[in-house]
Amino acid sequence: MAQAWLELLPDELIAHSCLEGYRGGTLRVKVDSAVHLAEINLLLREGLLEHLRELCPRVPLTRIKLIRGYWYHTDEEGNRIPNF
């Protein structure tokens, strides 16, 4: 599913979203800003979920839930360090 997400999202949105988890048919995606969340929401309205289902037919995907938040912190030099 991660590979399909990378294929479907425009390059400028890939760095601003992170697949957080999958449970009960729902894919949870963290998005690091309200602007990027709105852009991905627009893609969902334009059929992103259906395209993801086509690329991942064995995954029973019913919903994509977008969550505003960070999966990284930034060091003094501006580099993103993933949170684990």
One Martini backbone bead per residue (centre of mass of N, CA, C, O) as a GRO file, in nm:
protein
   84
    1MET     BB    1   0.056   0.064  -0.018
    2ALA     BB    2   0.295   0.258  -0.011
    3GLN     BB    3   0.361   0.248  -0.313
    4ALA     BB    4   0.087   0.352  -0.411
    5TRP     BB    5   0.100   0.623  -0.268
    6LEU     BB    6   0.353   0.723  -0.422
    7GLU     BB    7   0.217   0.704  -0.708
    8LEU     BB    8  -0.045   0.897  -0.650
    9LEU     BB    9   0.119   1.118  -0.535
   10PRO     BB   10   0.241   1.403  -0.542
   11ASP     BB   11   0.555   1.501  -0.475
   12GLU     BB   12   0.474   1.753  -0.283
   13LEU     BB   13   0.310   1.542  -0.075
   14ILE     BB   14   0.497   1.318   0.030
   15ALA     BB   15   0.663   1.492   0.251
   16HIS     BB   16   0.360   1.556   0.408
   17SER     BB   17   0.326   1.236   0.439
   18CYS     BB   18   0.208   0.950   0.654
   19LEU     BB   19   0.182   0.628   0.715
   20GLU     BB   20   0.048   0.502   1.019
   21GLY     BB   21  -0.208   0.300   0.949
   22TYR     BB   22  -0.399  -0.019   0.971
   23ARG     BB   23  -0.763  -0.060   1.039
   24GLY     BB   24  -1.058  -0.182   0.956
   25GLY     BB   25  -1.019  -0.033   0.655
   26THR     BB   26  -0.827   0.195   0.776
   27LEU     BB   27  -0.633   0.464   0.668
   28ARG     BB   28  -0.370   0.628   0.829
   29VAL     BB   29  -0.284   0.985   0.782
   30LYS     BB   30  -0.025   1.197   0.808
   31VAL     BB   31  -0.026   1.562   0.824
   32ASP     BB   32   0.179   1.867   0.853
   33SER     BB   33  -0.066   2.043   0.719
   34ALA     BB   34  -0.347   2.209   0.628
   35VAL     BB   35  -0.285   2.245   0.329
   36HIS     BB   36  -0.213   1.944   0.266
   37LEU     BB   37  -0.473   1.824   0.369
   38ALA     BB   38  -0.655   1.967   0.161
   39GLU     BB   39  -0.521   1.842  -0.090
   40ILE     BB   40  -0.582   1.545  -0.017
   41ASN     BB   41  -0.885   1.579   0.009
   42LEU     BB   42  -0.926   1.646  -0.288
   43LEU     BB   43  -0.818   1.374  -0.393
   44LEU     BB   44  -1.039   1.209  -0.259
   45ARG     BB   45  -1.276   1.343  -0.419
   46GLU     BB   46  -1.121   1.247  -0.701
   47GLY     BB   47  -1.030   0.916  -0.624
   48LEU     BB   48  -0.798   0.798  -0.443
   49LEU     BB   49  -0.930   0.551  -0.310
   50GLU     BB   50  -0.994   0.396  -0.572
   51HIS     BB   51  -0.701   0.378  -0.675
   52LEU     BB   52  -0.593   0.222  -0.431
   53ARG     BB   53  -0.777  -0.023  -0.469
   54GLU     BB   54  -0.669  -0.103  -0.749
   55LEU     BB   55  -0.362  -0.144  -0.645
   56CYS     BB   56  -0.510  -0.298  -0.370
   57PRO     BB   57  -0.720  -0.562  -0.389
   58ARG     BB   58  -0.641  -0.726  -0.105
   59VAL     BB   59  -0.733  -0.465   0.040
   60PRO     BB   60  -0.981  -0.366   0.275
   61LEU     BB   61  -1.066  -0.055   0.167
   62THR     BB   62  -1.284   0.217   0.306
   63ARG     BB   63  -1.070   0.432   0.436
   64ILE     BB   64  -0.938   0.771   0.478
   65LYS     BB   65  -0.752   0.911   0.746
   66LEU     BB   66  -0.687   1.237   0.835
   67ILE     BB   67  -0.398   1.368   1.020
   68ARG     BB   68  -0.283   1.609   1.217
   69GLY     BB   69   0.082   1.588   1.204
   70TYR     BB   70   0.384   1.445   1.336
   71TRP     BB   71   0.680   1.216   1.246
   72TYR     BB   72   0.877   1.454   1.326
   73HIS     BB   73   1.183   1.629   1.372
   74THR     BB   74   1.383   1.923   1.402
   75ASP     BB   75   1.681   2.037   1.362
   76GLU     BB   76   1.904   2.300   1.354
   77GLU     BB   77   1.936   2.245   1.021
   78GLY     BB   78   1.637   2.127   0.916
   79ASN     BB   79   1.621   1.832   0.971
   80ARG     BB   80   1.456   1.535   0.945
   81ILE     BB   81   1.344   1.338   1.228
   82PRO     BB   82   1.228   1.053   1.308
   83ASN     BB   83   0.978   0.912   1.497
   84PHE     BB   84   0.985   0.615   1.738
   0.00000   0.00000   0.00000
